[in-house]
Amino acid sequence: MVTATKLSNNQKNGVSNGTPYKKTFIEHFEQAPMYVAVFTFVGFAVGTIFGYLRDFMRAWGLEKRNIATERAQQKDFVPLYQDFENFYTRNLYLRIRDNWNRPICSVPGPQFDLMERVTDDYNWTFRFTGRTIKNVINMGSYNYLGFAETDVNALKTVTIELEKYGTGVCSTRQEMGTLDKHVELEKLVATFLGVEDAMVFGMGFATNSMNIPALVGKGCLILSDELNHTSLVLGARLSGATIRIFKHNNMQSLEKLLRDAIIYGQPRTHRAWRKIIILVEGIYSMEGSIVRLPEIVSLKNKYKAYLYLDEAHSIGAVGATGRGVVEYFGMSPDDIDVLMGTFTKSFGAAGGYIAGKKGLVDFLRTHSHSAVYATSMCPPVAEQIIRAMKCLMGLDGTTQGLQRVRQLEKNTRYFRRKLHEMGFIIYGNDDSPVVPLLLYMPGKIGAFARRMLERNIGVVVVGFPATPITESRARFCVSAAHTREMLDTVLNALDELGDFLHLKYSRYSKSAHPELYEESRLELED
């Protein structure tokens, strides 16, 4: 077992220079000073007090009541919702609601156009002004490799398939919804991943939530990382299996659960579990961390468990040729029992896949709820995935795919390094294109997003309950399509806002105002 190496007084926790890792593995989870946590709780406390005050005023008619209420005719009914459950939404979320669900009116590339909207009643409702905010730098979309594009030449094959097949299939895979494009895509996915077979689905979320129940059920044990995506959580719950949670990327916690499962078996009967399956993600979309795959594979082999790997954010985004965390760690796809991924991010499309042994995929073709009940992936979307995947594999006769992968890696490291040097606390792995920047205090969530938009930069901000109450953050998604000029524009804006909003909490930054400089660009010949 590789031990953790402590760097910079617990700023970095990682492992390097030893087995099972073949490269340096460093992740950043620096804790903020104590006063930040104190002021964060104070901010929520003040908001809560004023929330109760405003609820009191609404109850007595001193303030307009915009919230939904139960009808008088239903006063004896069981309420459809509990009033307290909506307290946070009513009094805290609404204050910063304008920072979410902003409608865009262009392709979500490195820049997009935004429909301007304003509110006349403190975010209860919005109206559009008819004005479009042009060329907003997009730091929020999962367009990791830049395949969300509208170039006519790039989309030529997609246009041909649209004219040939139309927009929909109008049937499930098990009935009349399996087309030659689906067969072609599945063969290509299996070749790309280096596995025996693959099956594709029309929705990424449903790939997890509808297939996990087909793989496990009553009498099985699921060991799930505490930060797993909701689709994994829902799939686990729908399966009827017993679920136990281990601490994020904590091998000691996982091994203890595995050991106890083997020793004690099922509750009450103490019979052996029918299956034990470990659910993890390649890149965790809210933390920017990468799974400790070599250690997890070692544990699953030691205790004879199965491993289900969700590569939604990692496929295409990491690895020398974009083949995800399996390639990133130099491992074999055969080490993973169930490989799952989505096409909604790196491939600029929609849907997901399950890949692995042929027996596994054949089983899912018969038992998957998505295969039986869900409409098949539409052919133009399948062609978009084929186009992007062939580009990554070099089957289009160019090295553009490899250029995109390397440019993403270069952009990611540059952006993360500059944020560290400026003094921000950011989470995750140095190679992860998901970059969470910690804001902490609730009042700074809205201020940060609004002022970034004033500078023509679109960002995603996240707060409680999607994150721990003291860890509100902005989440940047770096793309290969971002130019160095775009990233420098964003970094300059962040430097200014970091000083204005006092966001530079790190105690391990190299300099307060680093000079942004050009590095030699990586170029490959087509």
BELWOWO-V925736 format. One record per pair of residues at least 12 apart in sequence whose ideal C-beta (glycine too) atoms are under 6 Angstrom apart, sorted by the first residue. I is the first residue (numbers start at 1). J is the second residue. D is the distance in whole Angstrom. If there is no record, write none. Layout:
BEGIN
i | j | d
I | J | D
I | J | D
END
This chain:
BEGIN
i | j | d
2 | 15 | 4
2 | 18 | 5
8 | 508 | 5
11 | 30 | 5
11 | 508 | 5
12 | 26 | 5
12 | 28 | 6
14 | 26 | 4
14 | 27 | 6
20 | 294 | 4
21 | 294 | 6
22 | 330 | 5
26 | 430 | 6
27 | 289 | 5
27 | 429 | 5
29 | 427 | 6
30 | 425 | 5
32 | 505 | 5
36 | 440 | 5
36 | 505 | 6
37 | 470 | 5
39 | 441 | 6
40 | 440 | 5
40 | 441 | 5
40 | 470 | 5
43 | 441 | 5
43 | 442 | 5
43 | 443 | 6
44 | 442 | 6
47 | 92 | 5
51 | 91 | 3
66 | 124 | 5
67 | 90 | 6
94 | 123 | 5
96 | 445 | 5
96 | 446 | 4
97 | 123 | 4
98 | 123 | 5
99 | 446 | 6
99 | 449 | 4
99 | 461 | 6
102 | 114 | 6
103 | 115 | 5
107 | 148 | 6
107 | 150 | 5
108 | 141 | 4
108 | 143 | 6
108 | 148 | 5
109 | 148 | 6
109 | 149 | 6
109 | 481 | 6
110 | 138 | 6
110 | 479 | 6
110 | 481 | 4
110 | 482 | 5
111 | 135 | 5
111 | 137 | 6
111 | 138 | 6
112 | 136 | 6
112 | 138 | 5
113 | 132 | 5
113 | 134 | 5
114 | 133 | 4
114 | 136 | 5
115 | 128 | 6
116 | 129 | 5
116 | 131 | 4
116 | 133 | 6
136 | 456 | 5
136 | 458 | 5
137 | 457 | 5
137 | 486 | 5
138 | 458 | 5
139 | 459 | 5
139 | 476 | 5
140 | 458 | 6
140 | 459 | 6
140 | 460 | 4
142 | 345 | 4
142 | 477 | 6
143 | 479 | 5
144 | 317 | 4
144 | 345 | 6
144 | 346 | 5
144 | 408 | 6
144 | 433 | 5
144 | 479 | 6
145 | 316 | 5
145 | 346 | 5
145 | 404 | 5
145 | 480 | 5
146 | 404 | 6
146 | 479 | 6
146 | 480 | 5
146 | 481 | 3
147 | 347 | 6
147 | 348 | 3
147 | 388 | 5
148 | 348 | 4
157 | 383 | 6
157 | 387 | 6
158 | 380 | 5
158 | 383 | 5
158 | 384 | 5
161 | 379 | 5
161 | 380 | 5
161 | 383 | 4
162 | 380 | 4
165 | 379 | 4
167 | 378 | 6
168 | 378 | 5
169 | 376 | 4
173 | 371 | 5
173 | 376 | 5
174 | 371 | 6
174 | 372 | 5
177 | 376 | 3
181 | 379 | 5
181 | 382 | 4
185 | 200 | 6
185 | 382 | 5
185 | 385 | 6
185 | 386 | 6
186 | 198 | 5
186 | 200 | 6
188 | 386 | 6
188 | 389 | 6
189 | 353 | 5
192 | 389 | 6
193 | 333 | 6
193 | 355 | 5
194 | 333 | 5
195 | 333 | 5
195 | 355 | 5
195 | 356 | 6
196 | 357 | 5
196 | 358 | 4
197 | 358 | 4
197 | 361 | 4
198 | 353 | 5
198 | 355 | 4
199 | 354 | 5
199 | 361 | 5
199 | 364 | 6
200 | 351 | 6
200 | 353 | 5
200 | 377 | 6
201 | 351 | 6
201 | 352 | 5
201 | 370 | 5
202 | 351 | 5
202 | 374 | 6
202 | 377 | 4
204 | 342 | 3
204 | 344 | 5
204 | 352 | 4
205 | 231 | 5
206 | 370 | 5
207 | 352 | 3
208 | 231 | 4
208 | 232 | 5
208 | 235 | 5
209 | 231 | 5
209 | 234 | 4
209 | 235 | 4
210 | 369 | 4
210 | 370 | 4
211 | 354 | 6
211 | 368 | 5
212 | 235 | 3
212 | 236 | 6
212 | 239 | 5
213 | 238 | 5
213 | 239 | 4
214 | 367 | 4
214 | 368 | 5
216 | 239 | 5
216 | 241 | 5
216 | 275 | 6
216 | 277 | 6
217 | 239 | 6
217 | 240 | 5
218 | 240 | 5
219 | 274 | 4
220 | 241 | 4
220 | 274 | 5
220 | 275 | 4
221 | 242 | 5
221 | 261 | 5
221 | 273 | 5
221 | 276 | 5
222 | 236 | 5
222 | 241 | 5
222 | 243 | 5
222 | 277 | 6
223 | 244 | 6
223 | 246 | 6
223 | 257 | 5
223 | 278 | 5
224 | 236 | 6
224 | 243 | 6
224 | 245 | 6
224 | 279 | 5
225 | 248 | 6
225 | 280 | 5
226 | 245 | 5
226 | 247 | 6
226 | 248 | 5
227 | 248 | 5
227 | 284 | 5
228 | 279 | 6
232 | 279 | 5
244 | 257 | 5
249 | 292 | 5
251 | 295 | 5
255 | 299 | 6
258 | 303 | 4
261 | 273 | 6
261 | 276 | 6
262 | 303 | 6
276 | 305 | 4
277 | 306 | 4
277 | 308 | 6
278 | 300 | 6
278 | 305 | 6
278 | 307 | 5
279 | 308 | 5
281 | 310 | 4
282 | 311 | 4
282 | 314 | 3
282 | 324 | 6
282 | 325 | 4
283 | 313 | 4
283 | 314 | 4
283 | 432 | 5
283 | 434 | 6
285 | 313 | 5
285 | 434 | 6
287 | 427 | 5
287 | 428 | 6
288 | 427 | 5
288 | 428 | 2
288 | 432 | 4
288 | 434 | 4
288 | 435 | 6
288 | 436 | 5
289 | 428 | 5
289 | 429 | 6
290 | 429 | 4
290 | 432 | 6
293 | 325 | 5
293 | 329 | 5
294 | 329 | 5
297 | 335 | 5
306 | 337 | 4
307 | 336 | 5
307 | 337 | 5
308 | 338 | 4
309 | 336 | 5
309 | 339 | 6
310 | 340 | 5
311 | 324 | 4
311 | 341 | 4
312 | 342 | 4
315 | 341 | 4
316 | 346 | 3
317 | 346 | 6
317 | 433 | 5
318 | 431 | 6
322 | 392 | 5
322 | 405 | 4
338 | 356 | 6
339 | 355 | 4
339 | 356 | 6
340 | 354 | 5
341 | 353 | 6
343 | 385 | 5
347 | 385 | 5
347 | 388 | 4
349 | 381 | 5
349 | 384 | 4
349 | 385 | 5
350 | 381 | 5
351 | 377 | 5
398 | 526 | 5
399 | 524 | 4
399 | 526 | 6
403 | 524 | 5
404 | 480 | 4
406 | 522 | 5
407 | 480 | 4
408 | 480 | 4
410 | 522 | 6
411 | 478 | 5
411 | 482 | 5
412 | 433 | 5
412 | 478 | 5
415 | 478 | 5
415 | 487 | 6
416 | 430 | 6
416 | 435 | 6
418 | 491 | 5
421 | 510 | 5
421 | 511 | 6
421 | 514 | 4
422 | 495 | 6
423 | 504 | 3
423 | 506 | 5
423 | 509 | 4
423 | 512 | 6
424 | 437 | 5
424 | 504 | 6
425 | 438 | 4
425 | 505 | 5
425 | 506 | 5
433 | 478 | 4
435 | 476 | 4
436 | 473 | 5
436 | 475 | 5
437 | 474 | 5
438 | 473 | 5
439 | 472 | 5
439 | 473 | 6
440 | 472 | 6
444 | 501 | 5
445 | 461 | 5
445 | 463 | 5
445 | 472 | 5
447 | 501 | 6
449 | 461 | 5
451 | 497 | 6
455 | 493 | 5
457 | 490 | 6
457 | 493 | 6
459 | 474 | 5
460 | 475 | 5
461 | 474 | 5
462 | 475 | 6
488 | 516 | 5
491 | 516 | 6
END
